[in-house]
Amino acid sequence: MDKIYSIIFLALLLSFLIFKEIGRKNKSNLIFRLSASILAIVSLLFILFPLKYDRKVSLSNSTIAILLTDGYSKDSLEKYKGASLFSTDLAITKKDNKVQYIHNIAYFLTSKPDYQTLHIFGYGLESDELKSLKNKNLIFHPTALKNGVSSISWPEKIRSGEQLLVQGKYNNTSRPEVKLILQGLGTNLDSVTIRKDTWNNFELKCIPKHLDKAVYSLIALADKDTLSREKLPVIVKERESMRILILASAPDFENKFLKNWLAQQGYSLSVRTSISTAKYNTEFLNSRKNDLNRINTTLLNDFDILIGDMSELSRLSKLENQAVQNQVNQGMGLIIKADASESGNGFYRKAFPIRENKQAIPKTIKLTWEGHSALKAILQGSSSIEILAQAGTQSLVKNERGNILTNSKLFGQGKILMTVITDSYTWMLGNQEEDYSSLWSYILQKAARKKENTESLAVHFLPVINKDTGIEIQTETGNISRFQIKGKRIALKQHSLMSFQETGSFWAAESGWQSFQFENTDSNWFYVFDEKAWTVVKASEKLKNTQNFIEQSAKKITTGNEAVQVYEDTIHPIWFYILFILCCTYLWLEVKLS
């Protein structure tokens, strides 16, 4: 759309210039002035949108260089005897003295113009290396990926009580069965079996019982052989202290189990349960006593989250309802438990329309939320209620049919959540406490009052020793303080468009936990891996990056018996800058001299 607007603007500008030139009294040099005006506008067009063209290179006649990367096979070089061999990997050059070491590929190709084509053997190159090879003639000879974990992800930081979920892919082409084990603190926590000739997704999970730093292990076993043992560093932080108020419409199992679980997790909890009209039973767990008979701003100031049955919230007076609305607007979280098939009469009613699902109710239902899924038993006689999707809301929990069971919406500085899951306690009855804890930890996290965030650090995935590792720092204020890794200050570069973001890099000299610190803050930690860690994962990433890069930058065609590689080149905008200045200079001088 921006391109269309720019073209329309330039067309109007050109029309105006032509109109002015034709209406000029002095008609001398009219053709030259019209030509200069047209060329000036065309130059502006190609400055805004660089001119591209296809460049064809004959592969049969070009002088080639062969770049060897990790994973290459000597047998694959048989067709290229006598060709020049190069590598950016010192380990490869040390094994074969015929291979010449090069430090920078782009500089090497620039200094050796005779090498028109670069053949890459092995797993390929890193993304930053590939960027320097744009518009170069590249041919990739990929090596088949070894057996092992080819992709991996896990949360490096979680809160106490939250689930540690490890997901990835395993390639098994040789062993009858491979068993993957998630191990932590010397204990096997979860496992999965990968059968032969499969490339399977896997998922392992547990809820850590410790705090602070720990290194878990992902172990691959075949019979009694240990195929690999990879590290999974995790930091478990203390659960954020939250003050919670529960307004229950009547004593029931759902509120009873939720109350007990919240108290066990150390939350400050106040509970008001309706017994009859205007009569309540109150409980205070890990909390001082308060008068809960009337809901007002003074009372709600003491709480971070309000959890209420919809029927109980609907009984609040106008003043009480207004007090809740004001506090949510100022950052308090509101969790509404829909214990009826109507949306209630509160200020939130239009945000979460609900309806009864007429489909047959199964005995069990599969619920999914962020990084987790679990089967839950359905009580006999239960009704099935779902939340209808609305613009401006975010679904948090769904069932296997895709129906929304928990939804959320921003409201001022706070959040409102509605859930129609009113029998989560069946997990506790079925000895599935992990699923129960995971669900409610997730819901509370989404509803929690937003804390003031200063700076946050993101380190590029799987940082390795003796290698340049990128970092990114963000802050809400835009004022990033001095930053250090292991006591050494790191130079940062501010993003040209996003002032709250800065980037930098560092070289880690040793593996293990590394401390980092912003000015006047406590130390935090991230983990640096050995060079031999996650080799198959890194090889898989190189393969994908190299293949995608070459596919996007070139296409191969055949003309008769000759193979030709076609590359997309761009004419540098500097030439159009020069042309634009020359045209403007002529138009100015012509007026002065005429």
N, C-alpha and C positions, 0 to 999 in steps of 0.2 A: 504494500500500500504506500509506503514512504517513497519507493522508487517511482510509482505512478505520479505522485504529487510533485516530485522533483522534476520529472520530465515535463509535466504540464507547466510548471513554473518557468523552466528554461525555454519552452516553446513560446510562452507569452512574452518572455524577455526578448527572444529573437524577433518575434513579430513587431515588438515596440521599436527595436533598433532598426529594422528594415524600414518601418514606417517613417522614422525620423530621418533616415538617410535619403529616402525617396523625396521627402518633403523639403529637403535642404536646398537652399537657393543656389549654392555653388555646386554644380553638377560635375565638376572636374574630378577625376579619380573615383567616380561613383562605383564602378565595377570592383576596384581594389578595396574600397571601404566596405562594400557589401560582403566581399570575400573574407576580409579580416573579421568582420562582425560574426559571420557564420562560423568561421574557424574558432573564434574565441568561445562561442557558446558550445560548440562541439568539444572543445578542450575541457570546458567545465563539466560536460557530461561524462567524459572518460576519466576525469579526476574523481568524480563521485562514484562512478561505476567502472572500474578498470576493465580495459579491453582484453579479452581472452581469445586464444587461438590454439588449434591443434598442431603439435609438432611431431612429425613422423621420424622414427629412427630405425634404420635397418639393423636387425639383430644378427644377420648372417655376416655382415662385413665389419661390425664394430669391434674395436679392441676391448677385451673384457678384463675385469679384475674380479677376483673371487674373495669374498669376505666370509670367513669362517666364524660361526658363533657356537655357543654351547650346544651340545647335542648332535653336532654334525657327524656323518659317517664317512670314513675314508673311501669306502666303496663307491659312494656317490660322486667322487671326483675323477673316476676313471675316464670319463668323456672329455675331461678338461686337462689332460696331461700337458705340461709345459706352460700352463696359464699361471699368472702371478697370484700368489696366495697371501692374504693379509688377515689380520684379526685385531680387534680392540681388547681381546682377553689375553692377559699375560700368561695364564695357565696353558692356553692352547699353543702360544709361541714357544713356551719352554719345552713342551713335549715334542715339537717338530721344528727343527731349525730352518726348514724351507719356508716357514710362515713368518712374514715380516710383521712386527708390531706397529700399529698406528694408534696415535692418541686421539685424533679427531678425524672422523670420516669425511665430513664436509670439506675441511681444509685439505685433506689428502686428495679428494677428487678435483678440487679447484687447482691444486698445484700439479696435478697429473692430467692435463686435458686429453691425452691420448686414450685414456680409459673412458670410453663412451658408455659402457654398460657395466653395472655392478651386480654380480650374482651373489646372493646371500644364501648360505647353507647353514642348517641347524634349526634352532628354535626362533631365531630372529633377534630383533633389537628392542630396546626400551623405547617408550614413547618420546622422550626428549631427544634421543638419537635419531629417531625417524623424522622428527620435525626439521632437522638440519638437512635432510635429503629430499626435500620437496623439489619437484621438477627434475630429479635425477632419473636416469634410466635404470630401473631396478627389476631384477627377476629373482623370485623367491623359490628356494628348494627346501620345503619344510621337512623336518624329521618327525616321525610318528612319536606321539607322546608316550612316555613310560607309564607303567602301572603305578597307581598311587592316588593321593588326594589331588585333584586338579583344580578345585575351587573351594574356598573356605570363607566363612564369615561368622563372627560372634561379637557380642557387645563387650567392649574392653572395660567399660565402667557400668556397674549396676548398683542399685540400692539394696540394702538388706531386705530379704523376703521376696525379691524379684527373681524371676527365672533366668538362669544362664542357658541360652539356646545356641547350640552349635549346628550350623547347616553347611552343607557342601556337596561335592560330587566326588565319587571314587571310580577310577578306571581299573577294572580287573579282567585281564585277558589271558592269564596264565594259571592262576590257582583255582582249585575247585571251589573253595570258599575263603573269603577273607573276613575276619571279625574285627570291627572297629570298636574300641573301648574308650569311653570318656573317663579319665582317672583324675582324681583330685585328692591331695593330702594323703596319698597312699591307698585310697579306696576306689574301687570300681563303681562308678555312679550310674552308668548307662551303657548300652551296647547295641550294635546292629550288625547283621550279616550281609555281605555283598557276595552274590553268586558269580560264577565264572561267565566270561564273555558278556559282561554287562557294564554299563556306564551309569551307575545309579546315583540318584540324589539320596542323601542321608540326613538324618536329624537326630541329635543327641541332646539331652536336657537334664538339668538338675537345679535345685535351689540351694545355693551355697549357705553354709552354716557359720561361716567365719566373717570377719571384717578385715579391711585393709588389703594389702597386696597378696597375691598367690599366683602360682604358675601351675595350671592344669596341664594334662597331657592327653593327646589323641594318639592312641596306639593302634597299629594295624598288625594283626596276628594271622598267620596261616599255619594251622596245626600248632606246633610248638615254636615255630620260627617267628621272630619279631621282624616284620618287614620295615616298619618305620615307627618313630616316636617323635611327634612334633609338639611344640610348646604352645600353650594357650594362656597368655598372661591376662589376669583379670584383677580389677580393683573393686572391692565391695565396700561401698560407703554406707555410713549409718543412715537409717531411714530418717527423712526429714521429720522433725517434730511437728505434729499438726494437732490443733485443737478442734474437736469434732462434736457437733450437736446433732442428736438423733431425735426426731419427732415421729413417734409411732402411733398409728391410729388404734391399735389394740395389741395386747400381748400375743406374739406368734413365734414360730420356730425361726423364721428368717431373721427377725430382729434380734432374737436371743443369740443365735450363733454368730451373727455379725458383731454384736456387742462384745461377746466373749473373745472373738478373734482380734478385734481392735484393741481390747485391753491387753491381751497377751503380746501384741506387737509393740506395746508401750505408748500408744496414742493417749492423749488427754481427752477423756470422753465424758460427755454429759448426755443423759437419756431421759426423755419425757414420754411416758406412755399413757394414752387416754384410757381411763377406767370407765367413766361415764361422763355425762355432760359437765364440762368445766371442772372435772376432777381428774387428777393426774397422779401417776406414780413416778417418782424421779430417782435416778441413780447417778452416782458420780464415781468414775473409775480413773485413777491417776490424775484426778482433778479436784480443785476446791469446789465447795458447794456454791450454787447460784440459785436465785429465784427464777424458775423456769415457767411460772404461771402465765406471765405476759411476755410476748416476744417484742422487743423494742431494739432501737439502735444501740443503746448502752450495753445490752446483753450480747448482741451479735458482734459487737466490737471485739469480744473475747474469743471468737471462733474463726477458724480458717475455712471450714466446710460445714454446711448444713445438709444432713441427709433426712429426707422426709417422705413418708407415705403420701401419695397424692391426695387421698381422702382426708388426711389430717391437715395438709397444707391448704386444702379447699375450705376448711373450717376457720382459718385465720380471719380476723377482722380486717377491714380496709386499712386501718393504721398499721396492723401487724404485717399485712401483705406489702404495704409500702415500705416498711422498715427492711424487710427481706430484699425487696427490689433495690433499694438504695445501697445496701451492703454488697449485693452481687455486683452492682455497677461500680463499686469501689474495689473489687478484687476478690470477694469471698466466693467460694465455689458452692453451687447448689446441685445436689443429686436428688432427683425425684424418682421414687419407686412407684411405678404405675400399678396400683393394686385394684384398678377398675378399668373398664373398657372405654372410659370417657377421659378427655384431656384436662378436666378440672376447670376451675374458674380463676386461676392465678394469672399473673402478668405473662407467664410463659406458655399459655395454652395454645396460641397460634403457631408457636415454633415447632411443636411436636404433635401433629395430628396422629392419633392411633386408631386402630380398628381391630376387630376380632377376625382371626384367620379361620375360614370355614373348612380348610382342608383337614383330612383325618389326622388325629394326633397320634404320633408313633409312641412306642414305649421308651425309646431313647432318642436324643437329638444331639447332633454334633455342633458345638459352638466354636467359632474362630475369632480371635482377636490378635493384636500385634504380636507376631512371632509365636503364637500358641494356638493349639486346638485341643478340644477335649470332648468326650462323650458325657452327656448328663442324663440321668434317669428322669422320666416325666411321671409325676404323681397321677394316680388314677383320679379322674374327675376334673383335672386342670383344664382351664381354657387357654387358647393360644392367641396371644395378642402380639401385633407387630407395629412398629413405628413407620409411618410413611416418610419417604425421602422428601426433604425440603431444601430449597436453595439457601445457602449460607450455613448449612449444618454439616457435621462430619460424623459419619457412621463409625462406631468403635467396635461393636460386637455384632456378628451376624450368625445365622444358622446355616445349615448345609443347603437350604433352598435359596439363600441370598436375602432372606428377610432381615430387616434391621431390628435388633433387640436392645441395643444401647446406642443412643445418639447424643451429640453434643453441639453446643452453639455458643459463640462468644457473645457476651452481654456486657458492654462497657469494658471495664478492666478485668472482669471475672468471667466465669464459664458456668453454663447451665447444662447438666446432663440429665437425660431421662433413660431409665432402664425398665424393661418389662420382665426382666428376670427376677421373679419373686420367690424362687425356690432353690437358690444356689446352695442352700444348706444340705441338699441331697448328696452333694459331693462329700461333705463332712461325715454324713451317715454311711456313705460307701467307702470310707477310708481313702478319699482322694483329696487330702488336704492341700497338696501342691497345686492342684487345679483351682481350688477355692482361693488360695492365697494369691495365685497369679492373677486371677480375674479381678479381685478386689484391690490388689496393689495397683493394677493398671488403671482401674476406674478412679481410684483416689489420686493417682498421679496426674491424670487428665483433668481432674476437677480442682486440684490444689491451687491455692493462691500463688500467683506468679511472684517469684523472688527477684529482687534486684540483681541482675547479672552484670558483672563487670567485664572481665576478659575471658575468652575461651580459646583453647588451642586445639587445632586439628593437625595431626601428623600423618603424612602419606602412609598408606597401608603397607604393613610389613617392612618397617625400616630396617636396614642392614648395616653392619659395621663397615667402615672403610668405603663408604659410598655416600654421595651427595643425597641428602634427604630433604624434601620440601616440607615446609610448615606453613600453616595459615592461622592467623589470629583475628578474632572478631570481638568487637565490643559495641554495646548499645549506645554509648556516649560518643563514640568516634575519637576519644582521646585514649590512645593505647600507651600504657606506661612502659618503662624499660623492661626488657625481657631477657632472662638468662637461662642457659642450660648448663647444669653442673658448674655454676658460678661464673660462666663465661657469657658476656653480653653478645647477643645475636643481632646483627644489622637487619632491619626490616624495611620493606618498600611498600608505600601506601598505594592502594588500588586507585587508578586514575578516575574512576567513576563512583566507587563505593568507599567513602572516607572511613567507614567503620571497619574496613578490612585491610590487613597488611600481610605480606608474604615474605618469606625468607628461606634459608636453608642452613644445614649444618652437617658436619661429618662426625660420626660417632667412632671413637677409637676403641671402644670396648662394648661387648654385648651385655645384656641384662637391663635392670631397671635404671632409668636416667631421671634425675630430678630436674624440674623446671620451675621457674618462679617469676611472677610479675612483681614489680616494685611494691614494697610494703604489704605483701601477701605471704601466706604460708606456702611451703613447697608442695608441688604436685609431682606426679610420676607418669612416665610412659616407658614402653619396653622396646629394646633394640635387639634384633635377632642375629644369630651367627650367619655367616655366608652360606652354609649348607642347609639352613632351615627352609622348609617349604619349597624345595627345589622344583617339584612337579607343578605346584601352583604358579610359581614365577615363570616356568617354561610355558605353561598354558597361556598366561597373560601375554608373553612375548609373541607366541604364535598368532593369537587373535589380533594383537595390535599390528603386527607386520602384515598379515594377510589383508586386514581392513585398509591399512594405509595404501598398499599397492593397488588394491581394487579401486579405491577412490581416486587415485592419482593417474592411473593409466589403464588403457585397454589394448588388447592384442588383436591385430587383424592380419589377414594373409592376402597378399597381392601376387597372383601367379604362384610361383614356387618360393617366393621370398616372404619370410616372417617379418612383420613390422610392428613395433611398439609405438602407440600413440599417446603422447603426453599433453596435458593441458597447460599451456604457458600463459603468462600475463605480461602485457607491456607495462613497464613501470610508469606510474603516474607522473614521475618527474619530467618525462618528455612532454607531457601535455601541459604541465606547469610552464615549461619553457615556451611552448607554442602560444599559450595564453598571454604570457608577458610580452612576447614579440608582437602579437596582434594588437594588444592594448597600446604598446609603445608606438606602433605605426599610426593608429587612429589618433593618438595625441599629437604626434609630430606633424601629421598631415594638416591638422587644424592650425597649428602654430606657424607652419611654413606657407600655407596658402593665403 
